[in-house]
Amino acid sequence: MAENRTLLQKVEEEWGVSKEIIAAVLGIETRFGQPGIEPYRVWDVLNTAYLLYPRREAFYKGELIAFLTLCLEEKLDPLTIRSSYAGAMGVPQFIPTSFLKFAVDGDGDQKRNLWSSKHDIYASVANYFKQAGWKQGELIRVPAKIVGSPGAIQKEIEGGIQETMSVAQAVEMGIELPESVNRQSNVSFNAYKPEADKDRFIALFDNFRVITRYNASFNYAMVVTDLSEWLAQPANNATTTPK
Protein backbone atom coordinates (compact mmCIF):
# COMPACT_ATOMS: atom_id res chain seq x y z
CA MET A 1 0.00 0.00 0.00
CA ALA A 2 2.81 2.39 0.86
CA GLU A 3 4.78 1.72 -2.32
CA ASN A 4 1.85 1.51 -4.74
CA ARG A 5 -0.80 3.78 -3.26
CA THR A 6 -1.08 6.15 -6.25
CA LEU A 7 -1.57 3.38 -8.81
CA LEU A 8 -3.90 1.38 -6.56
CA GLN A 9 -6.02 4.49 -6.00
CA LYS A 10 -6.15 5.10 -9.76
CA VAL A 11 -7.33 1.53 -10.39
CA GLU A 12 -9.91 1.82 -7.61
CA GLU A 13 -11.35 4.95 -9.23
CA GLU A 14 -11.30 3.38 -12.72
CA TRP A 15 -12.90 0.07 -11.79
CA GLY A 16 -14.86 0.70 -8.59
CA VAL A 17 -13.07 -1.97 -6.54
CA SER A 18 -11.41 -1.22 -3.21
CA LYS A 19 -7.64 -0.85 -3.39
CA GLU A 20 -7.39 -2.66 -0.05
CA ILE A 21 -9.24 -5.67 -1.50
CA ILE A 22 -6.90 -5.71 -4.51
CA ALA A 23 -3.82 -5.48 -2.27
CA ALA A 24 -5.14 -8.17 0.09
CA VAL A 25 -5.83 -10.64 -2.72
CA LEU A 26 -2.42 -10.12 -4.31
CA GLY A 27 -0.67 -10.34 -0.97
CA ILE A 28 -2.31 -13.67 -0.21
CA GLU A 29 -1.84 -15.11 -3.71
CA THR A 30 1.89 -14.29 -3.88
CA ARG A 31 3.02 -13.86 -0.25
CA PHE A 32 3.50 -10.21 -1.23
CA GLY A 33 5.72 -11.01 -4.19
CA GLN A 34 7.94 -13.68 -2.71
CA PRO A 35 9.54 -15.96 -5.35
CA GLY A 36 8.75 -19.64 -5.80
CA ILE A 37 4.99 -19.59 -6.31
CA GLU A 38 5.26 -20.82 -9.93
CA PRO A 39 7.63 -23.82 -10.00
CA TYR A 40 5.96 -25.73 -12.86
CA ARG A 41 5.51 -25.26 -16.59
CA VAL A 42 1.87 -24.54 -17.46
CA TRP A 43 2.16 -26.81 -20.49
CA ASP A 44 3.21 -29.76 -18.31
CA VAL A 45 0.59 -29.14 -15.65
CA LEU A 46 -2.35 -28.87 -18.04
CA ASN A 47 -1.33 -31.83 -20.21
CA THR A 48 -0.69 -34.03 -17.17
CA ALA A 49 -4.09 -33.21 -15.69
CA TYR A 50 -5.81 -33.62 -19.06
CA LEU A 51 -4.29 -37.07 -19.68
CA LEU A 52 -4.33 -38.56 -16.18
CA TYR A 53 -7.58 -37.31 -14.63
CA PRO A 54 -10.53 -38.50 -16.77
CA ARG A 55 -13.04 -36.87 -14.41
CA ARG A 56 -11.58 -33.43 -15.22
CA GLU A 57 -10.70 -34.16 -18.85
CA ALA A 58 -13.21 -31.69 -20.32
CA PHE A 59 -12.14 -28.95 -17.89
CA TYR A 60 -8.44 -29.26 -18.65
CA LYS A 61 -9.05 -29.60 -22.38
CA GLY A 62 -10.71 -26.19 -22.18
CA GLU A 63 -7.80 -24.81 -20.16
CA LEU A 64 -5.27 -26.14 -22.69
CA ILE A 65 -7.12 -24.48 -25.55
CA ALA A 66 -7.38 -21.23 -23.57
CA PHE A 67 -3.68 -21.37 -22.70
CA LEU A 68 -2.60 -21.78 -26.32
CA THR A 69 -5.02 -19.02 -27.34
CA LEU A 70 -3.59 -16.54 -24.83
CA CYS A 71 -0.03 -17.47 -25.83
CA LEU A 72 -0.94 -16.74 -29.45
CA GLU A 73 -2.65 -13.46 -28.60
CA GLU A 74 0.11 -12.27 -26.25
CA LYS A 75 2.98 -13.68 -28.36
CA LEU A 76 4.25 -15.92 -25.55
CA ASP A 77 6.24 -19.14 -25.86
CA PRO A 78 3.97 -21.79 -24.28
CA LEU A 79 6.98 -23.81 -23.10
CA THR A 80 8.38 -20.95 -21.02
CA ILE A 81 5.31 -19.91 -18.99
CA ARG A 82 5.28 -21.19 -15.42
CA SER A 83 2.46 -21.72 -12.96
CA SER A 84 1.35 -23.23 -9.68
CA TYR A 85 0.67 -26.97 -9.43
CA ALA A 86 -2.89 -26.27 -10.60
CA GLY A 87 -1.97 -24.17 -13.64
CA ALA A 88 -2.60 -20.73 -12.10
CA MET A 89 -0.41 -18.05 -13.67
CA GLY A 90 1.01 -14.64 -12.93
CA VAL A 91 0.70 -12.48 -9.85
CA PRO A 92 -3.14 -12.74 -9.72
CA GLN A 93 -2.88 -16.54 -10.18
CA PHE A 94 -5.40 -16.78 -13.03
CA ILE A 95 -6.04 -20.07 -14.77
CA PRO A 96 -5.98 -19.70 -18.58
CA THR A 97 -9.75 -19.27 -19.05
CA SER A 98 -9.76 -16.58 -16.36
CA PHE A 99 -6.82 -14.88 -18.08
CA LEU A 100 -8.77 -14.66 -21.33
CA LYS A 101 -11.92 -13.43 -19.58
CA PHE A 102 -10.54 -11.02 -16.98
CA ALA A 103 -6.99 -9.94 -17.85
CA VAL A 104 -6.84 -6.37 -19.15
CA ASP A 105 -4.23 -4.00 -20.56
CA GLY A 106 -4.11 -1.41 -17.81
CA ASP A 107 -1.01 0.49 -18.89
CA GLY A 108 -1.97 0.79 -22.57
CA ASP A 109 0.99 -1.06 -24.11
CA GLN A 110 -1.29 -3.46 -26.03
CA LYS A 111 -0.30 -6.41 -23.84
CA ARG A 112 -1.91 -8.15 -20.88
CA ASN A 113 1.12 -8.71 -18.69
CA LEU A 114 0.17 -10.38 -15.41
CA TRP A 115 3.79 -11.05 -14.44
CA SER A 116 5.45 -7.65 -14.23
CA SER A 117 3.04 -4.83 -15.18
CA LYS A 118 1.54 -3.59 -11.93
CA HIS A 119 -1.16 -1.65 -13.73
CA ASP A 120 -2.23 -4.70 -15.73
CA ILE A 121 -2.16 -6.85 -12.58
CA TYR A 122 -4.18 -4.48 -10.40
CA ALA A 123 -6.69 -3.70 -13.14
CA SER A 124 -7.17 -7.39 -13.97
CA VAL A 125 -7.98 -8.28 -10.36
CA ALA A 126 -10.35 -5.31 -10.24
CA ASN A 127 -12.00 -6.43 -13.48
CA TYR A 128 -12.49 -9.91 -12.04
CA PHE A 129 -14.23 -8.50 -8.98
CA LYS A 130 -16.29 -6.03 -11.00
CA GLN A 131 -17.54 -8.74 -13.37
CA ALA A 132 -18.32 -10.96 -10.38
CA GLY A 133 -20.63 -8.26 -9.02
CA TRP A 134 -18.55 -6.23 -6.55
CA LYS A 135 -20.40 -3.11 -5.34
CA GLN A 136 -18.02 -0.47 -4.04
CA GLY A 137 -18.95 0.93 -0.65
CA GLU A 138 -21.40 -1.84 0.23
CA LEU A 139 -21.04 -4.19 3.18
CA ILE A 140 -18.94 -7.33 3.18
CA ARG A 141 -19.82 -8.77 6.60
CA VAL A 142 -21.09 -7.66 10.01
CA PRO A 143 -21.46 -9.41 13.37
CA ALA A 144 -24.84 -11.01 13.97
CA LYS A 145 -26.59 -12.56 16.95
CA ILE A 146 -29.19 -15.28 17.27
CA VAL A 147 -32.02 -14.11 19.50
CA GLY A 148 -34.65 -16.55 18.25
CA SER A 149 -34.76 -20.35 18.37
CA PRO A 150 -31.22 -21.59 17.51
CA GLY A 151 -32.48 -24.91 16.17
CA ALA A 152 -34.98 -23.39 13.78
CA ILE A 153 -32.48 -20.78 12.58
CA GLN A 154 -29.76 -23.38 12.04
CA LYS A 155 -32.12 -25.39 9.85
CA GLU A 156 -32.88 -22.32 7.74
CA ILE A 157 -29.23 -21.38 7.14
CA GLU A 158 -27.60 -24.78 6.73
CA GLY A 159 -27.67 -24.46 2.95
CA GLY A 160 -24.36 -22.57 2.99
CA ILE A 161 -23.25 -19.01 2.39
CA GLN A 162 -24.51 -18.93 -1.20
CA GLU A 163 -28.11 -19.44 0.00
CA THR A 164 -29.41 -15.96 0.75
CA MET A 165 -32.43 -14.26 2.23
CA SER A 166 -33.30 -10.63 2.80
CA VAL A 167 -32.14 -8.92 5.97
CA ALA A 168 -35.81 -8.30 6.79
CA GLN A 169 -36.50 -12.05 6.63
CA ALA A 170 -33.49 -12.78 8.83
CA VAL A 171 -34.62 -10.28 11.46
CA GLU A 172 -38.12 -11.72 11.44
CA MET A 173 -36.61 -15.18 11.89
CA GLY A 174 -34.80 -14.09 15.05
CA ILE A 175 -31.37 -12.88 13.94
CA GLU A 176 -30.20 -9.55 15.34
CA LEU A 177 -28.33 -7.25 12.94
CA PRO A 178 -27.22 -3.62 13.20
CA GLU A 179 -30.06 -1.17 12.56
CA SER A 180 -28.00 0.55 9.85
CA VAL A 181 -28.07 -2.52 7.58
CA ASN A 182 -30.42 -2.16 4.58
CA ARG A 183 -33.37 -4.49 5.22
CA GLN A 184 -33.56 -5.35 1.50
CA SER A 185 -29.94 -6.54 1.24
CA ASN A 186 -29.19 -10.18 0.47
CA VAL A 187 -27.59 -11.92 3.42
CA SER A 188 -26.37 -15.35 4.44
CA PHE A 189 -24.77 -16.51 7.66
CA ASN A 190 -21.93 -18.58 9.01
CA ALA A 191 -20.21 -19.31 12.30
CA TYR A 192 -16.48 -19.48 12.88
CA LYS A 193 -13.96 -19.63 15.71
CA PRO A 194 -11.53 -16.67 15.77
CA GLU A 195 -10.06 -18.33 18.83
CA ALA A 196 -10.31 -21.90 20.09
CA ASP A 197 -12.81 -21.10 22.84
CA LYS A 198 -14.91 -18.52 21.00
CA ASP A 199 -17.71 -18.82 18.48
CA ARG A 200 -18.71 -15.94 16.23
CA PHE A 201 -21.90 -15.69 14.16
CA ILE A 202 -21.63 -13.35 11.18
CA ALA A 203 -23.83 -11.97 8.44
CA LEU A 204 -22.33 -12.16 4.95
CA PHE A 205 -23.35 -9.87 2.09
CA ASP A 206 -23.01 -10.02 -1.69
CA ASN A 207 -19.49 -8.55 -1.67
CA PHE A 208 -18.34 -11.43 0.55
CA ARG A 209 -19.74 -13.92 -1.95
CA VAL A 210 -17.89 -12.08 -4.73
CA ILE A 211 -14.61 -12.82 -2.92
CA THR A 212 -15.52 -16.53 -2.87
CA ARG A 213 -15.79 -16.41 -6.66
CA TYR A 214 -12.09 -15.62 -6.78
CA ASN A 215 -11.44 -18.58 -4.49
CA ALA A 216 -14.38 -20.75 -3.44
CA SER A 217 -13.43 -20.89 0.23
CA PHE A 218 -15.09 -19.27 3.23
CA ASN A 219 -11.72 -19.12 5.01
CA TYR A 220 -10.05 -17.46 2.00
CA ALA A 221 -12.74 -14.78 1.88
CA MET A 222 -12.42 -14.22 5.64
CA VAL A 223 -8.66 -13.71 5.34
CA VAL A 224 -9.05 -11.31 2.40
CA THR A 225 -11.62 -9.34 4.38
CA ASP A 226 -9.51 -9.30 7.55
CA LEU A 227 -6.42 -8.14 5.70
CA SER A 228 -8.29 -5.52 3.65
CA GLU A 229 -9.84 -4.08 6.82
CA TRP A 230 -6.44 -3.95 8.47
CA LEU A 231 -4.94 -2.22 5.41
CA ALA A 232 -7.73 0.36 5.43
CA GLN A 233 -6.75 1.60 8.89
CA PRO A 234 -4.66 4.79 8.50
CA ALA A 235 -2.15 3.71 11.13
CA ASN A 236 -1.51 0.41 9.33
CA ASN A 237 -1.45 1.11 5.60
CA ALA A 238 1.77 3.06 5.51
CA THR A 239 4.87 1.12 6.50
CA THR A 240 3.98 -1.24 9.37
CA THR A 241 3.15 -4.93 9.03
CA PRO A 242 0.32 -6.93 10.62
CA LYS A 243 1.12 -9.17 13.55
C-alpha positions as CSV (number, residue, x, y, z in Angstrom):
1,M,0.0,0.0,0.0
2,A,2.8,2.4,0.9
3,E,4.8,1.7,-2.3
4,N,1.9,1.5,-4.7
5,R,-0.8,3.8,-3.3
6,T,-1.1,6.2,-6.3
7,L,-1.6,3.4,-8.8
8,L,-3.9,1.4,-6.6
9,Q,-6.0,4.5,-6.0
10,K,-6.2,5.1,-9.8
11,V,-7.3,1.5,-10.4
12,E,-9.9,1.8,-7.6
13,E,-11.4,4.9,-9.2
14,E,-11.3,3.4,-12.7
15,W,-12.9,0.1,-11.8
16,G,-14.9,0.7,-8.6
17,V,-13.1,-2.0,-6.5
18,S,-11.4,-1.2,-3.2
19,K,-7.6,-0.9,-3.4
20,E,-7.4,-2.7,0.0
21,I,-9.2,-5.7,-1.5
22,I,-6.9,-5.7,-4.5
23,A,-3.8,-5.5,-2.3
24,A,-5.1,-8.2,0.1
25,V,-5.8,-10.6,-2.7
26,L,-2.4,-10.1,-4.3
27,G,-0.7,-10.3,-1.0
28,I,-2.3,-13.7,-0.2
29,E,-1.8,-15.1,-3.7
30,T,1.9,-14.3,-3.9
31,R,3.0,-13.9,-0.3
32,F,3.5,-10.2,-1.2
33,G,5.7,-11.0,-4.2
34,Q,7.9,-13.7,-2.7
35,P,9.5,-16.0,-5.4
36,G,8.8,-19.6,-5.8
37,I,5.0,-19.6,-6.3
38,E,5.3,-20.8,-9.9
39,P,7.6,-23.8,-10.0
40,Y,6.0,-25.7,-12.9
41,R,5.5,-25.3,-16.6
42,V,1.9,-24.5,-17.5
43,W,2.2,-26.8,-20.5
44,D,3.2,-29.8,-18.3
45,V,0.6,-29.1,-15.6
46,L,-2.3,-28.9,-18.0
47,N,-1.3,-31.8,-20.2
48,T,-0.7,-34.0,-17.2
49,A,-4.1,-33.2,-15.7
50,Y,-5.8,-33.6,-19.1
51,L,-4.3,-37.1,-19.7
52,L,-4.3,-38.6,-16.2
53,Y,-7.6,-37.3,-14.6
54,P,-10.5,-38.5,-16.8
55,R,-13.0,-36.9,-14.4
56,R,-11.6,-33.4,-15.2
57,E,-10.7,-34.2,-18.9
58,A,-13.2,-31.7,-20.3
59,F,-12.1,-28.9,-17.9
60,Y,-8.4,-29.3,-18.6
61,K,-9.0,-29.6,-22.4
62,G,-10.7,-26.2,-22.2
63,E,-7.8,-24.8,-20.2
64,L,-5.3,-26.1,-22.7
65,I,-7.1,-24.5,-25.5
66,A,-7.4,-21.2,-23.6
67,F,-3.7,-21.4,-22.7
68,L,-2.6,-21.8,-26.3
69,T,-5.0,-19.0,-27.3
70,L,-3.6,-16.5,-24.8
71,C,0.0,-17.5,-25.8
72,L,-0.9,-16.7,-29.5
73,E,-2.6,-13.5,-28.6
74,E,0.1,-12.3,-26.2
75,K,3.0,-13.7,-28.4
76,L,4.2,-15.9,-25.6
77,D,6.2,-19.1,-25.9
78,P,4.0,-21.8,-24.3
79,L,7.0,-23.8,-23.1
80,T,8.4,-21.0,-21.0
81,I,5.3,-19.9,-19.0
82,R,5.3,-21.2,-15.4
83,S,2.5,-21.7,-13.0
84,S,1.3,-23.2,-9.7
85,Y,0.7,-27.0,-9.4
86,A,-2.9,-26.3,-10.6
87,G,-2.0,-24.2,-13.6
88,A,-2.6,-20.7,-12.1
89,M,-0.4,-18.0,-13.7
90,G,1.0,-14.6,-12.9
91,V,0.7,-12.5,-9.8
92,P,-3.1,-12.7,-9.7
93,Q,-2.9,-16.5,-10.2
94,F,-5.4,-16.8,-13.0
95,I,-6.0,-20.1,-14.8
96,P,-6.0,-19.7,-18.6
97,T,-9.8,-19.3,-19.1
98,S,-9.8,-16.6,-16.4
99,F,-6.8,-14.9,-18.1
100,L,-8.8,-14.7,-21.3
101,K,-11.9,-13.4,-19.6
102,F,-10.5,-11.0,-17.0
103,A,-7.0,-9.9,-17.9
104,V,-6.8,-6.4,-19.2
105,D,-4.2,-4.0,-20.6
106,G,-4.1,-1.4,-17.8
107,D,-1.0,0.5,-18.9
108,G,-2.0,0.8,-22.6
109,D,1.0,-1.1,-24.1
110,Q,-1.3,-3.5,-26.0
111,K,-0.3,-6.4,-23.8
112,R,-1.9,-8.2,-20.9
113,N,1.1,-8.7,-18.7
114,L,0.2,-10.4,-15.4
115,W,3.8,-11.1,-14.4
116,S,5.4,-7.7,-14.2
117,S,3.0,-4.8,-15.2
118,K,1.5,-3.6,-11.9
119,H,-1.2,-1.6,-13.7
120,D,-2.2,-4.7,-15.7
121,I,-2.2,-6.9,-12.6
122,Y,-4.2,-4.5,-10.4
123,A,-6.7,-3.7,-13.1
124,S,-7.2,-7.4,-14.0
125,V,-8.0,-8.3,-10.4
126,A,-10.4,-5.3,-10.2
127,N,-12.0,-6.4,-13.5
128,Y,-12.5,-9.9,-12.0
129,F,-14.2,-8.5,-9.0
130,K,-16.3,-6.0,-11.0
131,Q,-17.5,-8.7,-13.4
132,A,-18.3,-11.0,-10.4
133,G,-20.6,-8.3,-9.0
134,W,-18.6,-6.2,-6.6
135,K,-20.4,-3.1,-5.3
136,Q,-18.0,-0.5,-4.0
137,G,-18.9,0.9,-0.6
138,E,-21.4,-1.8,0.2
139,L,-21.0,-4.2,3.2
140,I,-18.9,-7.3,3.2
141,R,-19.8,-8.8,6.6
142,V,-21.1,-7.7,10.0
143,P,-21.5,-9.4,13.4
144,A,-24.8,-11.0,14.0
145,K,-26.6,-12.6,16.9
146,I,-29.2,-15.3,17.3
147,V,-32.0,-14.1,19.5
148,G,-34.6,-16.6,18.2
149,S,-34.8,-20.3,18.4
150,P,-31.2,-21.6,17.5
151,G,-32.5,-24.9,16.2
152,A,-35.0,-23.4,13.8
153,I,-32.5,-20.8,12.6
154,Q,-29.8,-23.4,12.0
155,K,-32.1,-25.4,9.8
156,E,-32.9,-22.3,7.7
157,I,-29.2,-21.4,7.1
158,E,-27.6,-24.8,6.7
159,G,-27.7,-24.5,2.9
160,G,-24.4,-22.6,3.0
161,I,-23.3,-19.0,2.4
162,Q,-24.5,-18.9,-1.2
163,E,-28.1,-19.4,0.0
164,T,-29.4,-16.0,0.7
165,M,-32.4,-14.3,2.2
166,S,-33.3,-10.6,2.8
167,V,-32.1,-8.9,6.0
168,A,-35.8,-8.3,6.8
169,Q,-36.5,-12.1,6.6
170,A,-33.5,-12.8,8.8
171,V,-34.6,-10.3,11.5
172,E,-38.1,-11.7,11.4
173,M,-36.6,-15.2,11.9
174,G,-34.8,-14.1,15.0
175,I,-31.4,-12.9,13.9
176,E,-30.2,-9.6,15.3
177,L,-28.3,-7.2,12.9
178,P,-27.2,-3.6,13.2
179,E,-30.1,-1.2,12.6
180,S,-28.0,0.5,9.8
181,V,-28.1,-2.5,7.6
182,N,-30.4,-2.2,4.6
183,R,-33.4,-4.5,5.2
184,Q,-33.6,-5.3,1.5
185,S,-29.9,-6.5,1.2
186,N,-29.2,-10.2,0.5
187,V,-27.6,-11.9,3.4
188,S,-26.4,-15.3,4.4
189,F,-24.8,-16.5,7.7
190,N,-21.9,-18.6,9.0
191,A,-20.2,-19.3,12.3
192,Y,-16.5,-19.5,12.9
193,K,-14.0,-19.6,15.7
194,P,-11.5,-16.7,15.8
195,E,-10.1,-18.3,18.8
196,A,-10.3,-21.9,20.1
197,D,-12.8,-21.1,22.8
198,K,-14.9,-18.5,21.0
199,D,-17.7,-18.8,18.5
200,R,-18.7,-15.9,16.2
201,F,-21.9,-15.7,14.2
202,I,-21.6,-13.3,11.2
203,A,-23.8,-12.0,8.4
204,L,-22.3,-12.2,4.9
205,F,-23.4,-9.9,2.1
206,D,-23.0,-10.0,-1.7
207,N,-19.5,-8.5,-1.7
208,F,-18.3,-11.4,0.6
209,R,-19.7,-13.9,-1.9
210,V,-17.9,-12.1,-4.7
211,I,-14.6,-12.8,-2.9
212,T,-15.5,-16.5,-2.9
213,R,-15.8,-16.4,-6.7
214,Y,-12.1,-15.6,-6.8
215,N,-11.4,-18.6,-4.5
216,A,-14.4,-20.7,-3.4
217,S,-13.4,-20.9,0.2
218,F,-15.1,-19.3,3.2
219,N,-11.7,-19.1,5.0
220,Y,-10.1,-17.5,2.0
221,A,-12.7,-14.8,1.9
222,M,-12.4,-14.2,5.6
223,V,-8.7,-13.7,5.3
224,V,-9.1,-11.3,2.4
225,T,-11.6,-9.3,4.4
226,D,-9.5,-9.3,7.6
227,L,-6.4,-8.1,5.7
228,S,-8.3,-5.5,3.6
229,E,-9.8,-4.1,6.8
230,W,-6.4,-3.9,8.5
231,L,-4.9,-2.2,5.4
232,A,-7.7,0.4,5.4
233,Q,-6.7,1.6,8.9
234,P,-4.7,4.8,8.5
235,A,-2.2,3.7,11.1
236,N,-1.5,0.4,9.3
237,N,-1.5,1.1,5.6
238,A,1.8,3.1,5.5
239,T,4.9,1.1,6.5
240,T,4.0,-1.2,9.4
241,T,3.2,-4.9,9.0
242,P,0.3,-6.9,10.6
243,K,1.1,-9.2,13.6
